[in-house]
Amino acid sequence: MPDHEFLDWPFFETRHRHLAVELERWARENLRNFPHNNTDDTCRELVRRMGEGGWLRYAVPAGPNGSWGGADEYIDSRIVCLIRETFARYHPLADFAFAMQGLGSGAIVLGGSDAQKKTYLPRVARGEKIAAFALSEPEAGSDVAAMACKASVQGSGYVLDGVKTWISNGGIADFYCVFARTDFLPGARGISAFIVDSDTAGLDTSERIEVMAPHPLAVLRFSHCRVEAEALLGVKGEGFKLAMQVLDIFRASVAAAANGFACRALDEALTRSKSRKMFGGVLADLQLTQAALGDMATALDASRLLTYRAAWRRDVFQARTTKEAAMAKMFATESAQQVIDRALQLFGGQGVVAGEVVEGLYRDIRALRIYEGATEVQKLIIAREILRD
């Protein structure tokens, strides 16, 4: 059982601590022995179960008179981080499924019309619709300004043509928030956002991408894919700004997921160290083991401090947290990689056996150092922010 002393930190309120207790109980009962067979089916079932449990309501805001389906007036970043850390500790795909409901619908939350919000957000919150965020392209990953997918005005709507790749929930999502060029202007100008339902003619999601830690990923191909004008999200030409705002909201929660992986690795390492017999004692008696465990615990606490500092600042001050979130994402994901690597080392040969918890964590953590802005990009963001300040 992980140490929850960090909940005593002043970043949290009583309601966060009460929620963490209920969250831990639910995760223990619903995720501990959750089977992972077919990845697509597993994600669909996790979304359904989290919807029934009420946890997806924290991925969207409540809206006027609760019409958007969320739990609170605003998305509470500290709650999102607590949920992601807990889910990541129990089941990596549970964290993924929860995160994508928020990230995939984030552009609707920030830029959608009231009709769009009422149509999509309540069903996201109930786990009835699976959301996806379609930004990356074969030649436009970190460099979003290189985007080539286009949306041309045609009659009363738009026609999308182009390719998106590395799209999480690709192939299983019910709708995609797609970013495409409506005007070919320099840099990131002229990008707009659209809601594209999965059954829209001209959208092909059949090409799947297999990665080292199984997730539903796909290439999206748009071939004369027509959407009506009502599918436009926010203001035409301001899609890049919208995309960055969405990523800014959820970036700190990527750090929280990394903390969940690191916490599970530390827990596994402690159990192994205290039970593995060695040289007339146990592995934990060795000073080298104790030094490794001390480094791991310190790295996890430091990562949590950065993570919940960023989330607290967003919640309490409703402030822009680009720098703080980038710091948290960069430090927590890099630290978690090191914590998990050390845990695997303590397991020795057993650590690289397929099916071992630490072996799975070793594969799961690697992608977090890349998606939603690679570590190198986070360094540039941090530098840009402090130079501006």
PyMOL commands that set and color helices and strands:
alter all, ss='L'
color gray80, all
select helices_A, chain A and resi 5-8+14-30+39-53+55-59+64-66+77-90+92-111+114-125+144-146+229-231+239-275+283-285+287-317+322-352+357-368+375-388
alter helices_A, ss='H'
color red, helices_A
select strands_A, chain A and resi 131-134+150-154+157-168+175-181+191-197+203-208+217-228+232-233+277-278+281-282
alter strands_A, ss='S'
color yellow, strands_A
deselect
rebuild
show_as cartoon
